[in-house]
Amino acid sequence: MIPTSESCGRNIADVRDLRVDEAVIPLSNVPPIRRLLASLNSVGLGYIALGRE
């Protein structure tokens, strides 16, 4: 399932601006994304923005 603005209350621009540690809760309803974010956060990379290139 892909998160929608209705499910997490954010549009794609808002999500891209989130840091990894901020995105864990709003995107927790998507298991693959939740696992990836949890892994990044657990190794200290929670400060990275999702939209970082």
C-alpha positions in Angstrom: 0.0 0.0 0.0 1.3 3.4 -0.9 0.7 6.2 1.7 -1.6 8.9 0.5 -2.2 12.4 1.8 -5.3 11.1 3.5 -3.5 8.3 5.3 -0.5 10.4 6.6 -1.9 14.0 6.2 1.1 15.1 4.1 1.7 15.6 0.4 4.9 14.4 -1.3 6.7 17.7 -0.8 6.0 17.5 2.9 7.3 13.9 3.1 10.5 14.8 1.2 11.2 17.5 3.8 10.9 15.1 6.7 14.0 13.7 8.4 14.2 9.9 8.8 13.4 10.2 12.5 10.4 12.4 11.8 9.0 10.1 9.1 8.9 6.9 11.1 5.5 7.5 12.6 3.6 9.0 9.6 4.9 6.2 7.3 4.6 3.4 9.8 1.6 1.9 7.9 3.9 0.8 5.1 6.0 -2.1 6.4 8.9 -1.9 3.8 9.3 1.8 4.4 8.9 1.4 8.2 11.7 -1.2 8.2 14.0 0.9 6.1 13.5 4.0 8.2 14.0 2.0 11.4 17.3 0.7 10.1 18.5 4.1 9.1 17.5 5.5 12.4 19.1 2.7 14.4 22.5 3.4 12.9 22.3 7.1 13.7 21.1 8.4 10.3 17.9 9.9 11.6 19.0 13.4 10.8 19.0 12.8 7.0 16.1 14.3 5.1 14.2 11.9 2.9 14.5 14.2 -0.1 18.2 14.6 0.2 20.0 13.9 -3.1 
